[in-house]
């Protein structure tokens, strides 16, 4: 079986956020009106998941292979989340940005730390997976 990003997100949410309120493949931002919705469909941004957990909003972006572009996406998603009408009830809640991937990239782990992004490796590495 070939793992897809959506599979990674689904496994992670099932394992870590099974009982939390969650949305997957979430459109963020505002469409000016119904007539322009089709035109804007190519411009809209889609977060891999939004989770409401422990009084905060988690915005999750997944990449099978670590990629620095995810951090820019998360910054934009944070801004757009607060503008999205469907999430107006949560617009003042604290937001945690989470980058979900399958293995560590030390340069990106450091960048994530500098940007205040949780760098989550899933499935978690077993100690037997790490070379000594």
N, C-alpha and C positions, 0 to 999 in steps of 0.2 A: 504494500500500500504506500502510495506517495502522500506524504503529509502536505496539507495546504495550510495557509495562514488561518483560514476559517476553522479548520480542525484544531489547530493550536489554541485558538481563542476559546473554542467550545470546551476543549479538555481542561484548560486552565479555569474557566468559569465554573465548570462542574465541580472541579476539585476544591477551589478556593472560595468561591462566591455562590455556591449552590442555593443558599437561602436569602441572598440579597436581591433587591430590585435591580434588574438589569435589562439593557437593550443591546442588541448586536447589530452591526452594520447600520450605524446611526447617522442620518442626515443632519448636518449642523449648518446653521445660518438661516437667513430669511429670504424667502421668495417674494419679490415685490407684489405680484398678484397672480391669480390663477392662469390668466392668459399667457403670461411670460414663463410659467413653470417649466414648460418643455425646453425653452431656450436656456433657462438657468440650470437645467438638469446636468449639463456638461460642466458647469462652474461650481456646483455644490460640492461640499466636502463631506466625506463619510468617515467617521471614526469607527474603528473595529468594534469597540464596546464602550458603553457607559454603565457604571455600576454605582448604586447608592449603598454605601457601607459605613457603618459607625459614624454617622453624622457628616460624611463628606462625599464628594463626587469623585469617582475614579474615571479618568479618561484613558483608555487603553488603545495603544497602537501596536500591532504585531508585525514582525518581520522574521521570516524563517532564517534569513542571513542578516546579521546585524548591519544596519545601514544608518549613517548619520542623518539622512533626510528625515527620519522619523522624529527627530527632536524639533525640527522646524514645523512638521505637521502637528505635533502635540501643542506647540506654542499657539499656532493658529486655531486649533480645536478649542483650546481654553478660551480664547477670545470669542469665537463663534458660539460656544456653548451658552455664554451669558446673553447672547442675542437671539437664541433659538426660542420661539414662542412656546413650543411644547415642553420646554424645561424651565419656564418662568418661575415655577414654585421652588426651584433650586438655585436661582441665579446668584443669591448671596452666600451660598454654602461654600466652604473651602474646597478647592480642587487639588487633587493629586494626579500628576501625569505619570503614566506607567508605560514603559517600553518593554514589550514581551518578545523574547527571542529564544532561540534554542541553544546558544552557546555564548561564552564570554568573548568579547573583543576588548582587551584592556584599555585601548585608547578611548573607546566609546563608553566603557564603564566609568572612566574618569570624567569624560564630557558630561555624561548623565548626572554624575554627582555635582559637577559645577553648575548645571542647569536646574538642579532640584527635581530631577526625573528619577523615578524608581526603575532600576535596570533589573528586570526579572528574567531569569533563565528557567525555562520550562520545557520539558520536564526537568526537575532539579537534577543536577549532576550527582551521581553516586560517587562515593570516594573511590570506588574501583574504576571510575571513568577518567580519573585524573592521573596522568602519568607522573611518576615520582622520579 
